[in-house]
Amino acid sequence: MARREGKDKAERRYLATPGGLVANDPLDIVQIDHTKADVTVVDPVTRRPLGRPTLTAAIDVSTRMVLGFHLSLEPPSLLAVALCLTHAVMDKSHWLVARGISTEWLARGIPNAIYVDNGADFHARAFQLACSEYQIDLQYRPPGTPRYGGHIGRLIGTMMGAVHLLPGSHFSNILERGDLDAEAEAVMTLDELETWLALEVTGSYHVRVHSALETTPAAAWAARVDEARVRMPADLRQFLVDFLPSEQRVLQRDGLHLFHIRYWADELRGLMGRESRKFTLKYDPRDLSRIFVLTENGIIEARPADLTRPAITLWEHRAARRALREAGRRSVDEELIFRTIEAQRDLVDSAERQTKAIRRHQARRSHLAPLPMIDVTPDAAARDALPAPEGEGSPFLSHPGFKVEEWYDDD
């Protein structure tokens, strides 16, 4: 079977795997993983398809409670892990109220151990240091052993099974998919899908009896959790920042330089000239309008030295640098990057306006389209087959002929 269908499939079928992953108490072991959701989301304004989002989820092995999740249109990244973990540890009551959800989501707290696969985002130095900072035991699965992530794998499978009921779903089985055009059927935005998943988790999954527990995850959590032992971050903002991507930079006389952008904060004056060591800079790829400088006395939030710079994303920054390289520019600076990003934004906005204008113009002249010609006169054979006219109600009435005068020009 290994020669015919591959070693992995042969091992999954014939290799004995005695034992299992056991966690006695809530938060003892938490598994985290990513998957591409089996549904297409649409733009909230144009309602056009945007693609399939990435779902990052965390599950508590002891109670099977979903600790938290994060949806994004970006591929798996350290940012997605940071946002998922922040969602997992926080009290989610206000988060639920903001989305109009009335169900409870009691799971929260810092995990004692996190089990992950060998993805690059989980091996990032910032992630490892943050886990060490919060005394989280970080464990990696042995390569090529997906069974070590069975709990999070089954959760993702359950969630994707529920997603298949939504319009715009992509069935994993090609036979089930048939000729369905998922993008044409898609109707949900990313925010609407997030709310739907939260309802599915809190209103269905958490209150449904789990076969391995013989009770519901919500009941298992309530029975096993000791609130006094649940570790909560003292500062949720600090917790998120600690898990964000980071870079090392030396503080120069004119500030800190990151991604060809010069950042400054008045608090940096006190650090000038002390030493030439590198500072750890944390950044959020979704918004480069601020960075977080880690110091012995806490976090310093730095902004671009030129306060007129608009907020940009790291993806816009990379796209601008790629465009400049393709144009033959070997060296770039801050002014050139921002000018390129603004030009690209103007191009996108112009294209959107033009597309909308074309659609409006077509709608305005749609009534001018010629109607299809319909021949209402029966041919001779059909006319002869009809019964003779009987009166006013007959569909074909005979009219007497009239003599007409014909005029011709002298020419």
Secondary structure, DSSP 4 states (H G I P E B T S, - for coil): -HHHH-HHHHHHHHS---------STTS-EEEEEEE-SB-EE-TTT--EEEPPEEEEEEETTT--EEEEEEESSPS-HHHHHHHHHHHHS--HHHHHHTT--S-----S--SEEEE-S-TTTT-HHHHHHHHHTT-EEEEPPTT-GGGGHHHHHHHHHHHHHHTTSTTB--SSHHHHTT--HHHH----HHHHHHHHHHHIIIIITTSPBTTTTB-HHHHHHHH--GGG----S-HHHHHHHHS-EEEEE-BTTBEEETTEEEE-GGGGGGTTT--PEEEEEEETTEEEEEEEEETTEEEEEEESSTTPPP--HHHHHHHHHHHHHTT-----HHHHHHHHHHHHHHHHHHHHHHHHHHHHHHHTGGGSPPPP---SPPHHHHHHSPPP-STTSSS---------------
